[in-house]
Amino acid sequence: MPEVMIITGTRKGIGRYLAEYYTGKGYSVVGCSRSEMDKEIAGYEHHCLDVADEQAVQQMVNEVRKKYGRIDVLLNNAGIASMNHILLTPLATVRKIFETNVFGTFLFAREVAKVMCRQKYGRIVNFATVAAPLKLEGEAAYAASKAAVDNFTKVMAKEVASFNITVNALGPTPVATDLIKGVSDDKMDDLIRTQAIKRLGTFKDIVNVTDFFISKDSDFITGQTLFLGGIS
């Protein structure tokens, strides 16, 4: 029986690539975003919801559990960013960033972990960002939200370790997606210069890490955040 994977934020960008990649590897993949997919993916099931809507998240996870009988992997990919000086950042923007990046990550991790605890197995990968350790100007709210995800990952890893569940995080460098379209070339060049490996990240770089974290052989690796590109 194929392993069952939930991926959040699958309509475009990294999340869409993850859905295509893991259905291609034989997983039963269930994903979500606020709107419908513009193109079907063979072997993929889609739900429309806001990841910060507790009732909707509970309903989706419960439906997946009932249909498939288990959930083996969660990739908490959904996230939003905003490039604003702190003095020009509206509170509404900060709320939306934290609702998606922190509350959404928390809700899916909590609800999926309930299923994983009963089956005594699971792999959870949350998405962090290099904006946090680099303390990038103009990304105070975004970096703060992802720093919260980083710390949440470390604490949750301890709380569920006895159930054979690992919880890790991946911190990508910028990847050519809609998330960085509004970033100027000069700012992007400055960011890349801070990396040991001076290039944009790729989807392949990301699945190289997720493959490692979700492997059954990675049962002794938990509570870790891996930043790509040589960021420390």
VOPA-609839 format. One line per 4 residues: for each residue x, y, z of N, C-alpha, C. Coordinates in steps of 0.02 Angstrom, whole numbers, plus 50000, padded with zeros to 5 digits. Each point is the difference from the previous one (the first is absolute). Layout:
BEGIN
X,Y,Z,X,Y,Z,X,Y,Z; ...
//
This chain:
BEGIN
50042,49940,50000,49958,50060,50000,50044,50062,50000; 49986,50050,49956,50042,50060,49997,49998,50039,50066; 50055,50033,50016,50001,50044,50058,49957,50061,49985; 49970,50028,50052,49954,50056,49993,50035,50064,50025
49998,50051,49958,50034,50063,50014,49952,50059,49993; 50002,50046,50049,49965,50063,49995,50051,50055,49987; 49986,50042,49951,50043,50058,49984,49956,50062,50001; 50020,50051,50036,49961,50062,50001,50029,50050,49950
49955,50042,49973,50022,50052,49953,50022,49973,49934; 49957,49960,49967,50021,49963,49940,49979,50031,49934; 49967,50057,50000,49974,50026,49937,50055,50022,49952; 50056,50025,50028,50054,50023,49956,50067,49995,50036
50053,50018,49964,50066,50004,50030,50027,49935,50028; 50032,50004,50057,50031,49942,50032,49948,49947,50015; 49943,50020,50026,49948,49952,50018,49975,49959,49941; 49990,50033,49944,49977,49965,49941,50053,49950,49976
50063,50021,50002,50054,49955,49980,50002,49939,50046; 49993,50012,50065,50000,49944,50048,49944,49951,49985; 49940,50027,49984,49943,49956,49984,50014,49958,49939; 50027,50031,49948,50016,49963,49938,50056,49949,50012
50049,50020,50038,50058,49958,50012,49980,49937,50040; 49962,50010,50054,49985,49943,50043,49944,49956,49973; 49954,50027,49961,49953,49954,49966,50039,49958,49949; 50050,50031,49969,50043,49964,49953,50040,49945,50032
50013,50007,50065,50037,49949,50037,49954,49948,50031; 49935,50005,49987,49954,49949,50022,49962,50014,50064; 50009,50058,50028,49962,50019,50061,49928,50016,49982; 49955,49988,50047,49932,50027,49996,50004,50069,50030
49996,50052,49959,50011,50068,50023,49934,50038,50004; 49988,50032,50057,49943,50043,50010,50026,50069,50018; 49978,50050,49962,50025,50067,50011,49944,50050,50010; 50021,50062,50014,49950,50053,50010,50028,50068,49982
49955,50045,49985,50015,50071,49991,49934,50037,50005; 50004,50066,49996,49938,50039,50006,49955,49994,49939; 50029,49982,49943,49960,49995,49939,50014,49934,49963; 49961,49987,49949,50006,49938,49961,50066,49999,49961
50023,49941,49984,50058,49991,49957,49980,50019,49929; 50046,50031,49963,49984,50018,49931,50014,49943,49952; 50031,49947,50024,50014,49942,49958,50002,49937,50045; 49967,49947,49977,49998,49939,50040,50067,49965,50001
50013,49966,50057,50060,49959,50007,49976,49928,50011; 50022,49955,49959,49979,49930,50005,50019,49972,50069; 49951,49970,50034,50012,49969,50064,50000,50049,50058; 49977,50061,49988,50001,50052,50051,49929,50021,50018
49988,50013,50064,49934,50021,50025,50007,50069,50031; 49956,50047,49980,50006,50069,50022,49942,50022,50044; 50016,50040,50051,49950,50031,50043,50010,50076,49999; 49946,50038,50000,50003,50072,50003,49986,50023,50072
50048,50033,50031,49990,50025,50068,50055,50049,50017; 49988,50037,50054,50050,50044,50030,50035,49960,50055; 50065,49995,49998,50036,49958,50049,49992,50025,50071; 49978,50062,50009,49990,50027,50067,49929,49990,50025
49958,49966,49961,49931,49986,50020,49999,49932,50036; 49996,50003,50065,50006,49939,50041,49949,49947,49981; 49938,50019,49992,49948,49951,49984,50012,49968,49932; 50021,50040,49951,50013,49974,49933,50060,49952,50000
50051,50017,50038,50059,49956,50004,49981,49934,50033; 49962,50003,50054,49979,49939,50034,49958,49957,49954; 49955,50031,49962,49958,49962,49955,50041,49966,49945; 50048,50036,49971,50041,49971,49947,50040,49941,50026
50033,50009,50057,50042,49946,50027,49957,49940,50018; 49941,50012,50027,49955,49945,50017,49976,49963,49938; 49986,50037,49945,49980,49967,49938,50056,49958,49971; 50061,50024,50003,50057,49962,49975,50009,49937,50041
49995,50006,50066,50007,49942,50044,49947,49947,49985; 49938,50023,49991,49945,49953,49987,50009,49966,49932; 50022,50036,49950,50006,49973,49933,50059,49952,49994; 50058,50019,50029,50060,49961,49989,50021,49958,50060
49972,50015,50059,50016,49960,50059,50063,50020,50035; 50039,50046,49971,50063,50020,50030,50025,50064,49967; 50048,50033,50032,50036,50056,49970,50073,49991,50019; 50042,49991,49951,50071,49985,50013,50045,50061,50002
49984,50049,49957,50044,50059,49992,49959,50063,49996; 50025,50053,50033,49972,50068,49992,50056,50046,49979; 49990,50035,49945,50045,50053,49978,49964,50067,50008; 50018,50037,50051,49968,50063,50017,50030,50057,49959
49981,50003,49937,50032,50046,49953,49965,50069,49995; 49936,50004,50015,49962,50062,49989,50032,50058,50037; 50009,50056,49965,50030,50058,50032,49992,50062,49957; 50000,50058,50032,49998,50063,49964,50054,50046,50029
50020,50049,49959,50052,50047,50021,49978,50071,49984; 50035,50048,50029,49987,50070,49984,50065,50039,50008; 50015,50040,49951,50061,50041,50001,49981,50072,50019; 50008,50018,50063,49983,50067,50023,50047,50022,50055
50020,50063,50000,50034,50029,50058,49953,49995,50059; 50026,49989,50060,49958,49991,50059,49954,50060,50011; 50023,50061,49983,49959,50060,50011,49942,50005,49951; 50004,49961,49947,49949,50003,49948,49958,49936,49996
50007,49957,50050,49965,49935,49999,49935,50004,50040; 49942,49992,49967,49936,50001,50036,49993,49938,50045; 49965,50010,50055,49987,49944,50045,49962,49944,49965; 49955,50018,49954,49962,49949,49963,50047,49954,49961
50054,50028,49973,50049,49959,49963,50035,49952,50047; 50019,50024,50058,50034,49957,50049,49954,49944,50022; 49937,50016,50013,49951,49949,50021,49994,49945,49946; 49995,50021,49937,49991,49952,49946,50061,49955,49994
50059,50028,50006,50062,49961,49996,50002,49948,50056; 49985,50021,50061,50002,49953,50056,49943,49949,49996; 49943,50020,49976,49945,49952,49993,50019,49943,49953; 50030,50017,49943,50019,49949,49952,50062,49962,50021
50053,50035,50016,50065,49968,50011,50005,49965,50068; 49971,50029,50051,50006,49972,50068,49938,49959,50018; 49941,50032,49997,49939,49965,50021,49985,49942,49953; 50009,50011,49935,49988,49946,49952,50046,49941,50010
50064,50015,50011,50048,49947,50013,49981,49962,50064; 49983,50038,50052,49980,49969,50064,49939,49956,49992; 49948,50025,49967,49938,49961,49995,50010,49935,49962; 50033,50003,49943,50010,49938,49962,50046,49952,50038
50053,50026,50031,50045,49956,50038,49963,49967,50058; 49959,50038,50035,49963,49973,50057,49951,49947,49978; 49959,50015,49949,49948,49953,49980,50029,49937,49967; 50050,50008,49959,50031,49941,49969,50037,49959,50052
50032,50032,50048,50036,49963,50053,49953,49956,50041; 49937,50022,50007,49952,49958,50037,49991,49933,49964; 49997,50002,49934,49994,49938,49961,50065,49960,50005; 50056,50034,49993,50065,49966,50002,50013,49968,50068
49978,50032,50053,50010,49971,50067,49963,49934,50007; 49939,49996,49971,49962,49938,50005,50033,49944,49960; 50031,50017,49944,50032,49948,49959,50074,49990,50019; 50024,50044,50046,50069,49996,50026,50052,50005,49944
49987,50046,49954,50049,50014,49947,49981,50064,49964; 50050,50038,49982,49986,50059,49958,50061,50042,49987; 49996,50038,49947,50054,50047,49981,49968,50068,49985; 50022,50051,50037,49974,50068,49990,50059,50045,49980
49991,50037,49946,50050,50049,49979,49966,50068,49994; 50023,50047,50041,49976,50068,49996,50047,50042,49957; 49975,50056,49975,50041,50043,49958,50020,50064,50036; 50065,50008,50009,50028,50060,50029,50026,50045,49944
50049,50043,50013,50028,50042,49948,50068,50028,50022; 50043,50014,49952,50065,50030,50015,49991,50073,50023; 49941,50030,49988,49988,50068,50022,50007,50008,50075; 49987,49946,50037,50005,50004,50073,50073,50003,50025
50043,49952,49983,50069,50005,50024,50037,50059,49970; 49982,50021,49939,50033,50057,49968,49973,50067,50025; 49944,49998,50035,49969,50061,50028,49994,50054,49945; 49967,49980,49946,49996,50043,49942,49957,50062,50013
50027,50058,49982,49962,50062,50006,49940,49999,49952; 49945,50027,50024,49940,50001,49959,49957,49938,50008; 50024,49952,50039,49963,49937,50008,49989,49983,50074; 49990,50053,50041,49995,49989,50072,49944,49952,50019
49940,50012,49973,49943,49958,50017,50008,49930,49973; 50022,49995,49937,50009,49934,49969,50054,49960,50037; 50058,50032,50014,50054,49965,50034,49978,49979,50070; 49963,50043,50034,49976,49984,50067,49953,49940,49999
49956,49998,49950,49953,49944,49995,50036,49934,49988; 50051,50002,49958,50037,49939,49985,50047,49980,50057; 50024,50050,50039,50038,49983,50059,49956,49963,50050; 49936,50020,50003,49953,49964,50042,49991,49928,49977
49996,49990,49934,49995,49932,49972,50061,49959,50019; 50059,50030,49997,50062,49966,50018,49997,49975,50072; 49981,50044,50046,49997,49982,50071,49944,49950,50014; 49943,50010,49967,49945,49953,50006,50021,49929,49979
50038,49996,49946,50025,49936,49975,50042,49964,50053; 50044,50037,50032,50045,49971,50050,49962,49974,50061; 49951,50039,50023,49962,49979,50059,49954,49941,49983; 49964,50004,49944,49955,49946,49980,50038,49935,49991
50061,50004,49973,50039,49939,49989,50010,49962,50065; 50011,50036,50055,50008,49967,50065,49935,49970,50025; 49945,50034,49987,49936,49979,50027,49971,49938,49966; 50020,49987,49938,49971,49943,49964,50052,49946,49984
50061,50008,50023,50053,49953,49983,49984,49929,50023; 49967,49992,50057,49986,49933,50026,49949,49962,49958; 49967,50035,49953,49952,49968,49955,50031,49983,49932; 50066,50002,49996,50036,49986,49938,49982,50050,49945
49990,50063,50021,49986,50054,49954,50060,50047,50001; 50026,50017,49941,50053,50050,49996,49970,50066,49974; 50028,50055,50025,49977,50067,49979,50062,50041,49985; 50008,50018,49938,50058,50040,49979,49977,50059,49957
50046,50045,49985,49983,50058,49960,50053,50011,49946; 49977,50027,49945,50042,50016,49943,49998,50075,49988; 50059,50032,49995,50003,50071,49987,50030,50014,49932; 49958,50006,49949,50026,50012,49932,50030,50070,49993
50048,50006,49956,50020,50065,49974,49946,50020,49949; 50002,50061,49973,49949,50019,49950,49999,49953,49940; 49940,49981,49981,49988,49959,49941,49957,50043,49953; 50010,49992,49935,49964,50041,49951,49926,49984,49999
49962,50028,50047,49928,49991,50003,49967,50068,50009; 49933,50001,50003,49964,50063,50009,50018,50035,50066; 50024,49962,50049,50015,50028,50066,50055,50053,49997; 50044,49997,49949,50055,50048,49997,49995,50048,49940
49943,49999,49966,49992,50043,49941,50008,50074,50016; 49980,50020,50061,50003,50071,50017,50067,50022,50027; 50049,49955,50004,50065,50016,50027,50044,50028,49944; 50033,50056,50013,50042,50031,49950,50061,49957,49985
50028,50008,49940,50060,49962,49981,50058,50016,50047; 50007,50063,50019,50055,50019,50045,49995,49966,50067; 49939,49998,50027,49991,49967,50065,50012,49925,49995; 49978,49971,49945,50010,49928,49990,50074,49984,49992
50036,50042,49965,50073,49990,49992,50035,50006,50067; 49979,50047,50041,50030,50008,50067,49988,49938,50042; 49940,49973,49995,49983,49940,50040,50043,49941,49977; 50004,49990,49935,50038,49943,49974,50074,50005,50019
50026,50061,50005,50070,50008,50019,50014,49978,50071; 49948,49997,50043,50010,49977,50068,50005,49924,50005; 49981,49965,49946,50002,49927,50000,50069,49975,49982; 50016,49941,50027,50063,49968,49980,49997,49978,49927
49941,49976,49979,49989,49980,49930,49957,50054,49969; 50028,50037,49954,49969,50063,49978,49955,49991,49938; 49941,49973,50013,49949,49992,49948,49932,49995,50032; 49948,50008,49960,49933,49987,50024,49991,49926,50015
49955,49984,50045,49984,49930,50011,49955,49974,49944; 49993,49934,49998,49957,49968,49950,49952,49953,50035; 49948,49980,49964,49954,49950,50027,50037,49935,50017; 50048,49983,49958,50038,49938,50011,50039,50003,50065
50027,50059,50017,50034,50008,50064,49954,49985,50058; 49938,50022,49994,49951,49992,50054,49980,49927,50009; 49984,49965,49945,49979,49930,50009,50058,49955,50021; 50061,50021,49986,50057,49963,50025,49998,49996,50076
49980,50056,50032,49996,50003,50073,49937,49966,50026; 49943,50013,49968,49938,49968,50023,50004,49924,49994; 50030,49976,49946,50010,49927,49993,50039,49972,50059; 50051,50037,50020,50042,49978,50057,49961,50000,50065
49964,50054,50013,49964,50006,50063,49944,49948,50006; 49966,49983,49945,49943,49955,50005,50018,49927,49992; 50063,49986,49986,50022,49931,49993,49991,49961,50066; 49981,49937,49994,49995,49958,50060,50068,49993,50034
50054,50006,49962,50067,49995,50029,50020,50061,50040; 49959,50053,49996,50016,50062,50037,49965,50003,50068; 49990,49942,50030,49963,49997,50063,50038,50026,50060; 50064,50016,49992,50041,50026,50055,50014,50075,49990
49965,50031,49953,50011,50070,49984,49935,50038,50011; 49999,50043,50051,49940,50038,50015,50018,50066,50034; 49956,50049,49996,50012,50064,50031,50053,50042,49965; 50013,49984,49937,50053,50035,49963,49971,50047,49948
50035,50057,49990,49984,50045,49945,50060,50004,49954; 49990,49981,49938,50054,49999,49950,49991,50059,49952; 50047,50046,50002,49999,50058,49955,50042,49984,49939; 49973,50015,49941,50036,49986,49938,50049,50056,49983
50046,49985,49956,50044,50051,49972,50061,50019,50041; 50009,49968,50058,50057,50017,50042,49986,50058,50046; 49939,50002,50027,49980,50051,50049,50006,49970,50069; 50028,50038,50047,50005,49973,50069,49976,50052,50050
//
